[in-house]
Amino acid sequence: MSSNVRIFTHPDYGIDENTSTILEKMAGTEGVVRPIVALPDVHFKYSYHTPTGVVVLSKDRIFPKFVNANCAMSFIKTEFSSGDINENALDSIFGYLQKNISVSMRNAPIISHDDLKHIIKEGAGWAVEKHGIDPSDLMNFENNGSLFKNDKTDITEIMSYVPKACQNIGLFSIGVLGYGNHFIELQVIDDIINKDVAGLFGIKKSQVCFMIHSDSRDFGQSIFDFYSQKAKKLFGAQQIYKKLYYSMFGSSYILRDFLRSVNKNLNRIKSTVYWKVDKWNKKKNFIFEGIDANNEEGRSYLISTYCAINFGYANRAYMASVIQRALQKTFGKDGGCLNILYDGNHDALQKERIDGEEYYVHRNGACRAYPPRYFSGHPVFSKTGQPVLLPSSLGRHSFLCAATKGCAGSYYSTCHGTGRLVDRGAARQIFDAKNVIDEVRGNNVKIYDYGNGYIAEEAPKAFKDVDKILDVISKNNIAEPVARLRPLADLKGWR
């Protein structure tokens, strides 16, 4: 591969020809600052334009095909230890979560239009005011939980960039986890690797924590679809269907239920077809068009994207508040104190100042990883660097890390997980659902889910080995491990 692509990969996980071709096309696109970066979890998705695990910088242009809808992760500390958690406690906690967190768009709104405006403007700050999240936790969110925090743009103008159908979808999208690899996982800190940083993070061995993987759900996806004229799929047919879907969803309960079912099954069919039809797999003929970031189209695209990111911050903060109430229900009213150690995006487009220069940073399946000097004034991160989450596959251990000085070489970015070895469509053909469940349970991990689906998509063997991925980011001084995390239970929504 040419010098236009800077690669951070493990020797056991090479980049295939198709992925290599697309990376070169991305790097060669007019307006892209070269080199682009491919992180150790880089892999090709048959259902998307560009590989996951990629970072692209630009100065004056924005590239819709380079980013997916907003997605991110939260890491939450509790006051409990593994000795407090038995099967009854797990059933109580996760039973409450299942009742109060939806896997897909809700049947009825739990927020008002006024709430939606506050969510879009304030992001996670809305959950502080409305749902009891500790206000001091906001400093631990990327962008302090809102990309409009220091923006003087009036909320009326901001809302003008959000189509009415998207606003209606937003009312049904708070407190929604999502399908696929999204999860809420209860974890125990199994081993402390860096005692000094762990002490500053306020974590210790056997402590109970939660990891959330979710996004702005259909609200963010609807915005992406409405603004995706330059990211057309199936010659624009998908955009027409999606816009009709979002416009019809608010009509009635019966229609909402029908539309959800149709959309879910179409996604299943699409991923299988993309995998099986080779000429669609290759995608060598993609044209990556950009938008002028300085004109009205660019401004509207960026502001609408920021709306989606803020909604994601609020959605995860809301789910953290539900976890807090679940702990209070299980252990008593005073037993639910928790703190969000970090919340950060791994699918996002935002303007950032990097080493003194401003760029539009496109991260697709890649997390921001800022070292200590980027956190002047933060009581912890100014000493430790940003917390970095390295989640693994279902039922396997993960890591909590901290960003280090070497991350400048990756544009202050790191991987968002281990990355797939087997695409979703292929995994459904290769792995057996019962064997997947048996393997996870064999690791003493309990699964709470929302019903049957394509469990085989999340087979542990469909993903790269977390220890090998950690080895890459450690050796390249992108991030260092702080603690090893052992899963005890997962809340999942299968596709």
Secondary structure, DSSP 8 states (H G I E B T S, - for coil): --TTEEE---TTS---HHHHHHHHHHHTSTTEEEEEEEEEEEE--TTSSS-EEEEEEESSEE-GGG--S-EEEEEEEEEEEGGG--HHHHHHHHHHHHHHSBSSS-SS-SS-HHHHHHHHHHTTHHHHHHH---GGGGGGBGGGG-TTTT----HHHHHHTS-HHHHHHHTT-TTB--STT-EEEEEEEEEES-HHHHHHHT--TTEEEEEEEEE-HHHHHHHHHHT-GGG-SGGGHHHHHHHHHHHHHTS-HHHHHHHHHHHHHHHHHHHHHHHH-HHHHH-TT-----EETTSHHHHHHHHHHHHHHHHHHHHHHHHHHHHHHHHHHHH-GGG--EEEEEEEEEEEEEEEEETTEEEEEEEESEEE---GGG-TT-TTHHHH--EEEE--STTS-EEEEEE-GGGGGGTSEEESSS-BSS-HHHHHHHS-HHHHHHHHHHTT-EEEESS-S-GGGG-GGGB--HHHHHHHHHHTTSEEEEEEEEEEEEEE---
